[in-house]
Amino acid sequence: MVLSYLPVLIMIGAASMMAMAALFMSFLFHPKNNYREKLTPWECGMEPQGDANEGRFRVHFFIIAILFIVFDVETLFLFPWAAILSDKRLSVFLFAEMIVFVVILAIGLIYAWVKGALEWV
């Protein structure tokens, strides 16, 4: 039984060794010429102004990003569901299950809308 996993373990070991070798070679041979422009943070080709820790990002941007990811993942769940829905034995159960899923997400969307999370001010 253990011998059947031997090729997988060899492949994991080989991949790990190649990754470590690549990291070691890049550390060994990287150019070491640091200068002012190379060490400054790049901000759309403009000169940085002020300290990076002074400016604060509004939380609203992150809320929009999280909502986008949640509803994007919802669409990823809809595609396999639509592919399996043609099975006549499971169609009623799958349809009811997806209705519950979409209703929960709709409640979340309505809650975010009421709280003003979707307002871009």
MDAnalysis code that builds the backbone (N, CA, C; Angstrom):
import MDAnalysis as mda
import numpy as np

u = mda.Universe.empty(363, n_residues=121, atom_resindex=np.repeat(np.arange(121), 3), trajectory=True)
u.add_TopologyAttr("name", ["N", "CA", "C"] * 121)
u.add_TopologyAttr("resid", np.arange(1, 122))
u.add_TopologyAttr("resname", ["MET", "VAL", "LEU", "SER", "TYR", "LEU", "PRO", "VAL", "LEU", "ILE", "MET", "ILE", "GLY", "ALA", "ALA", "SER", "MET", "MET", "ALA", "MET", "ALA", "ALA", "LEU", "PHE", "MET", "SER", "PHE", "LEU", "PHE", "HIS", "PRO", "LYS", "ASN", "ASN", "TYR", "ARG", "GLU", "LYS", "LEU", "THR", "PRO", "TRP", "GLU", "CYS", "GLY", "MET", "GLU", "PRO", "GLN", "GLY", "ASP", "ALA", "ASN", "GLU", "GLY", "ARG", "PHE", "ARG", "VAL", "HIS", "PHE", "PHE", "ILE", "ILE", "ALA", "ILE", "LEU", "PHE", "ILE", "VAL", "PHE", "ASP", "VAL", "GLU", "THR", "LEU", "PHE", "LEU", "PHE", "PRO", "TRP", "ALA", "ALA", "ILE", "LEU", "SER", "ASP", "LYS", "ARG", "LEU", "SER", "VAL", "PHE", "LEU", "PHE", "ALA", "GLU", "MET", "ILE", "VAL", "PHE", "VAL", "VAL", "ILE", "LEU", "ALA", "ILE", "GLY", "LEU", "ILE", "TYR", "ALA", "TRP", "VAL", "LYS", "GLY", "ALA", "LEU", "GLU", "TRP", "VAL"])
u.atoms.positions = np.array([
    [0.829, -1.201, 0.000],
    [0.000, 0.000, 0.000],
    [0.862, 1.248, 0.000],
    [1.920, 1.254, 0.817],
    [2.793, 2.420, 0.901],
    [3.557, 2.617, -0.405],
    [3.902, 1.537, -1.070],
    [4.656, 1.632, -2.321],
    [3.857, 2.290, -3.437],
    [2.540, 2.256, -3.353],
    [1.737, 2.907, -4.381],
    [1.824, 4.432, -4.288],
    [2.193, 4.951, -3.122],
    [2.349, 6.397, -2.960],
    [3.773, 6.863, -3.236],
    [4.682, 5.960, -3.505],
    [6.078, 6.315, -3.716],
    [6.282, 7.282, -4.888],
    [5.636, 7.103, -6.054],
    [5.820, 8.084, -7.134],
    [5.352, 9.485, -6.753],
    [4.281, 9.577, -5.976],
    [3.786, 10.881, -5.536],
    [4.803, 11.542, -4.603],
    [5.352, 10.768, -3.677],
    [6.355, 11.312, -2.761],
    [7.618, 11.729, -3.500],
    [8.020, 10.949, -4.505],
    [9.190, 11.324, -5.306],
    [8.919, 12.623, -6.053],
    [7.729, 12.777, -6.611],
    [7.388, 14.004, -7.342],
    [7.349, 15.210, -6.406],
    [6.791, 15.052, -5.209],
    [6.766, 16.153, -4.242],
    [8.190, 16.522, -3.836],
    [9.019, 15.517, -3.604],
    [10.418, 15.786, -3.252],
    [11.170, 16.483, -4.373],
    [10.981, 16.027, -5.611],
    [11.664, 16.651, -6.743],
    [11.205, 18.099, -6.927],
    [9.906, 18.340, -6.796],
    [9.394, 19.710, -6.941],
    [9.928, 20.609, -5.829],
    [9.988, 20.085, -4.613],
    [10.525, 20.874, -3.498],
    [11.999, 21.191, -3.710],
    [12.758, 20.206, -4.168],
    [14.186, 20.434, -4.410],
    [14.410, 21.455, -5.533],
    [13.590, 21.405, -6.577],
    [13.729, 22.382, -7.664],
    [13.377, 23.780, -7.186],
    [12.357, 23.896, -6.354],
    [11.986, 25.209, -5.824],
    [13.087, 25.761, -4.931],
    [13.625, 24.927, -4.070],
    [14.721, 25.367, -3.195],
    [15.956, 25.743, -4.011],
    [16.247, 24.978, -5.061],
    [17.404, 25.285, -5.905],
    [17.205, 26.627, -6.616],
    [15.997, 26.882, -7.098],
    [15.726, 28.154, -7.771],
    [15.869, 29.320, -6.792],
    [15.363, 29.176, -5.583],
    [15.501, 30.238, -4.585],
    [16.965, 30.468, -4.222],
    [17.717, 29.397, -4.057],
    [19.125, 29.529, -3.705],
    [19.915, 30.179, -4.839],
    [19.652, 29.778, -6.069],
    [20.379, 30.354, -7.211],
    [20.039, 31.833, -7.383],
    [18.783, 32.216, -7.186],
    [18.432, 33.629, -7.323],
    [19.070, 34.453, -6.209],
    [19.165, 33.894, -5.021],
    [19.835, 34.598, -3.926],
    [21.331, 34.710, -4.193],
    [21.904, 33.693, -4.775],
    [23.345, 33.651, -5.013],
    [23.765, 34.602, -6.128],
    [22.966, 34.701, -7.189],
    [23.381, 35.441, -8.373],
    [22.629, 36.748, -8.610],
    [21.798, 37.215, -7.686],
    [21.064, 38.448, -7.936],
    [22.004, 39.650, -7.925],
    [21.690, 40.678, -8.745],
    [22.542, 41.873, -8.738],
    [22.378, 42.635, -7.431],
    [23.479, 43.137, -6.938],
    [23.463, 43.798, -5.632],
    [23.692, 45.299, -5.740],
    [23.224, 45.917, -6.811],
    [23.408, 47.349, -6.988],
    [22.112, 48.083, -6.650],
    [21.976, 48.465, -5.399],
    [20.805, 49.216, -4.955],
    [21.094, 50.705, -5.058],
    [20.136, 51.451, -5.570],
    [20.231, 52.898, -5.660],
    [18.894, 53.502, -5.253],
    [18.851, 54.804, -5.120],
    [17.689, 55.483, -4.533],
    [16.395, 55.192, -5.283],
    [16.415, 55.287, -6.601],
    [15.188, 55.079, -7.376],
    [14.702, 53.637, -7.274],
    [15.633, 52.719, -7.148],
    [15.247, 51.316, -7.050],
    [14.609, 51.004, -5.701],
    [15.014, 51.689, -4.675],
    [14.514, 51.409, -3.336],
    [13.251, 52.179, -2.977],
    [12.838, 53.154, -3.778],
    [11.619, 53.909, -3.491],
    [10.408, 53.125, -3.969],
    [9.273, 53.274, -3.273],
    [8.068, 52.588, -3.733],
    [7.563, 53.207, -5.033],
    [7.095, 52.381, -5.940],
    [6.614, 52.858, -7.232],
    [5.133, 53.166, -7.130],
    [4.766, 54.390, -7.483],
    [3.366, 54.799, -7.429],
    [2.986, 55.424, -8.758],
    [2.688, 54.609, -9.718],
    [2.207, 55.047, -11.029],
    [3.188, 55.990, -11.717],
    [4.451, 55.840, -11.510],
    [5.448, 56.666, -12.174],
    [5.606, 58.045, -11.577],
    [4.922, 58.355, -10.495],
    [5.021, 59.665, -9.870],
    [5.942, 59.572, -8.668],
    [6.542, 60.683, -8.330],
    [7.395, 60.734, -7.142],
    [6.537, 60.523, -5.898],
    [6.961, 59.650, -4.988],
    [6.186, 59.468, -3.759],
    [6.214, 60.728, -2.897],
    [5.081, 61.044, -2.312],
    [4.984, 62.233, -1.472],
    [4.624, 61.811, -0.060],
    [5.426, 62.184, 0.886],
    [5.134, 61.884, 2.284],
    [5.505, 60.464, 2.660],
    [5.128, 60.112, 3.866],
    [5.410, 58.793, 4.403],
    [4.281, 57.833, 4.036],
    [4.618, 56.599, 3.750],
    [3.601, 55.611, 3.360],
    [2.673, 55.276, 4.515],
    [3.118, 55.443, 5.757],
    [2.287, 55.107, 6.911],
    [1.325, 56.217, 7.296],
    [1.476, 57.403, 6.713],
    [0.587, 58.517, 7.073],
    [-0.806, 58.367, 6.488],
    [-0.887, 57.995, 5.225],
    [-2.184, 57.910, 4.565],
    [-2.970, 56.700, 5.022],
    [-4.239, 56.877, 5.204],
    [-5.106, 55.778, 5.617],
    [-6.079, 55.472, 4.489],
    [-6.291, 54.202, 4.265],
    [-7.285, 53.789, 3.294],
    [-8.623, 53.664, 3.993],
    [-9.649, 54.035, 3.273],
    [-10.977, 53.863, 3.843],
    [-11.352, 52.393, 3.804],
    [-12.047, 51.941, 4.802],
    [-12.456, 50.544, 4.905],
    [-13.460, 50.204, 3.803],
    [-14.111, 51.208, 3.286],
    [-15.143, 51.001, 2.279],
    [-14.583, 50.271, 1.053],
    [-13.375, 50.589, 0.659],
    [-12.759, 49.927, -0.487],
    [-12.664, 48.426, -0.243],
    [-12.262, 48.029, 0.943],
    [-12.105, 46.618, 1.260],
    [-13.458, 45.915, 1.354],
    [-14.480, 46.612, 1.823],
    [-15.814, 46.025, 1.887],
    [-16.330, 45.737, 0.479],
    [-16.118, 46.682, -0.441],
    [-16.521, 46.466, -1.832],
    [-15.771, 45.270, -2.413],
    [-14.475, 45.160, -2.122],
    [-13.682, 44.045, -2.639],
    [-14.184, 42.712, -2.087],
    [-14.499, 42.657, -0.805],
    [-14.988, 41.413, -0.210],
    [-16.356, 41.045, -0.788],
    [-17.231, 42.031, -0.968],
    [-18.534, 41.747, -1.565],
    [-18.384, 41.247, -2.993],
    [-17.444, 41.815, -3.738],
    [-17.202, 41.353, -5.102],
    [-16.766, 39.893, -5.094],
    [-15.866, 39.532, -4.183],
    [-15.384, 38.151, -4.128],
    [-16.510, 37.204, -3.744],
    [-17.340, 37.600, -2.785],
    [-18.446, 36.731, -2.362],
    [-19.397, 36.471, -3.521],
    [-19.795, 37.501, -4.249],
    [-20.748, 37.304, -5.326],
    [-20.099, 36.711, -6.568],
    [-18.792, 36.850, -6.700],
    [-18.081, 36.187, -7.781],
    [-18.011, 34.688, -7.519],
    [-17.793, 34.292, -6.281],
    [-17.773, 32.875, -5.927],
    [-19.168, 32.271, -6.105],
    [-20.193, 33.071, -5.892],
    [-21.551, 32.574, -6.125],
    [-21.710, 32.136, -7.573],
    [-21.225, 32.910, -8.497],
    [-21.347, 32.529, -9.902],
    [-20.538, 31.272, -10.205],
    [-19.429, 31.066, -9.502],
    [-18.674, 29.832, -9.694],
    [-19.459, 28.615, -9.232],
    [-20.299, 28.768, -8.232],
    [-21.125, 27.662, -7.784],
    [-22.328, 27.437, -8.702],
    [-22.745, 28.455, -9.431],
    [-23.898, 28.305, -10.314],
    [-23.584, 27.461, -11.543],
    [-22.369, 27.512, -12.056],
    [-22.029, 26.772, -13.278],
    [-22.074, 25.257, -13.091],
    [-21.420, 24.681, -12.071],
    [-21.547, 23.232, -11.910],
    [-22.974, 22.806, -11.554],
    [-23.669, 23.658, -10.824],
    [-25.056, 23.350, -10.494],
    [-25.885, 23.250, -11.768],
    [-25.694, 24.183, -12.693],
    [-26.453, 24.169, -13.942],
    [-26.097, 22.952, -14.787],
    [-24.850, 22.496, -14.720],
    [-24.444, 21.327, -15.500],
    [-25.065, 20.045, -14.948],
    [-25.237, 19.943, -13.644],
    [-25.776, 18.731, -13.023],
    [-27.300, 18.751, -12.980],
    [-27.910, 19.897, -13.176],
    [-29.362, 20.028, -13.040],
    [-30.130, 19.142, -14.017],
    [-29.500, 18.746, -15.107],
    [-30.212, 17.922, -16.101],
    [-30.491, 16.504, -15.601],
    [-29.862, 16.084, -14.527],
    [-30.125, 14.760, -13.951],
    [-31.536, 14.760, -13.358],
    [-32.417, 13.936, -13.910],
    [-33.835, 13.937, -13.519],
    [-34.051, 13.455, -12.081],
    [-33.179, 12.593, -11.584],
    [-33.372, 12.058, -10.233],
    [-33.105, 13.115, -9.160],
    [-32.167, 14.041, -9.427],
    [-31.768, 15.017, -8.418],
    [-32.285, 16.430, -8.700],
    [-32.984, 16.616, -9.793],
    [-33.301, 17.974, -10.234],
    [-34.125, 18.763, -9.207],
    [-35.116, 18.155, -8.576],
    [-35.954, 18.882, -7.609],
    [-35.130, 19.256, -6.381],
    [-34.356, 18.317, -5.875],
    [-33.512, 18.593, -4.713],
    [-32.469, 19.663, -5.024],
    [-31.808, 19.553, -6.183],
    [-30.778, 20.534, -6.559],
    [-31.380, 21.920, -6.771],
    [-32.561, 21.954, -7.359],
    [-33.201, 23.245, -7.568],
    [-33.552, 23.906, -6.244],
    [-34.104, 23.128, -5.314],
    [-34.454, 23.679, -3.998],
    [-33.200, 24.118, -3.247],
    [-32.145, 23.343, -3.349],
    [-30.899, 23.690, -2.681],
    [-30.326, 25.002, -3.230],
    [-30.374, 25.181, -4.540],
    [-29.838, 26.406, -5.125],
    [-30.732, 27.601, -4.813],
    [-32.023, 27.390, -4.707],
    [-32.923, 28.482, -4.316],
    [-32.568, 28.964, -2.915],
    [-32.316, 28.039, -1.992],
    [-31.915, 28.423, -0.636],
    [-30.592, 29.192, -0.675],
    [-29.646, 28.722, -1.470],
    [-28.343, 29.379, -1.595],
    [-28.489, 30.803, -2.133],
    [-29.254, 30.968, -3.188],
    [-29.438, 32.295, -3.789],
    [-30.214, 33.213, -2.851],
    [-31.178, 32.687, -2.116],
    [-31.936, 33.509, -1.164],
    [-31.016, 34.019, -0.052],
    [-30.139, 33.150, 0.459],
    [-29.197, 33.599, 1.496],
    [-28.291, 34.694, 0.964],
    [-27.805, 34.533, -0.257],
    [-26.950, 35.572, -0.844],
    [-27.733, 36.855, -1.136],
    [-28.982, 36.708, -1.535],
    [-29.805, 37.896, -1.780],
    [-30.047, 38.656, -0.487],
    [-30.257, 37.938, 0.611],
    [-30.428, 38.604, 1.908],
    [-29.150, 39.357, 2.272],
    [-27.999, 38.737, 2.012],
    [-26.725, 39.424, 2.264],
    [-26.557, 40.658, 1.403],
    [-26.959, 40.580, 0.138],
    [-26.873, 41.742, -0.755],
    [-27.810, 42.853, -0.299],
    [-29.014, 42.502, 0.089],
    [-29.967, 43.510, 0.567],
    [-29.447, 44.164, 1.847],
    [-28.874, 43.365, 2.733],
    [-28.301, 43.911, 3.967],
    [-27.173, 44.890, 3.658],
    [-26.281, 44.517, 2.739],
    [-25.180, 45.413, 2.369],
    [-25.710, 46.682, 1.717],
    [-26.759, 46.550, 0.920],
    [-27.329, 47.710, 0.254],
    [-27.968, 48.655, 1.273],
    [-28.717, 48.098, 2.225],
    [-29.373, 48.917, 3.245],
    [-28.343, 49.621, 4.126],
    [-27.259, 48.927, 4.462],
    [-26.217, 49.519, 5.303],
    [-25.377, 50.552, 4.558],
    [-25.545, 50.644, 3.237],
    [-24.808, 51.640, 2.460],
    [-23.416, 51.179, 2.054],
    [-23.167, 49.873, 2.094],
    [-21.848, 49.357, 1.738],
    [-21.571, 49.489, 0.252],
    [-22.598, 49.617, -0.570],
    [-22.423, 49.720, -2.009],
    [-22.352, 51.157, -2.507],
    [-22.470, 52.116, -1.613],
    [-22.366, 53.523, -1.996],
    [-20.909, 53.900, -2.169],
    [-20.541, 54.359, -3.341],
    [-19.152, 54.761, -3.587],
    [-19.076, 56.274, -3.475],
    [-18.665, 56.730, -2.293],
    [-18.606, 58.175, -2.000],
    [-17.165, 58.622, -1.955],
])
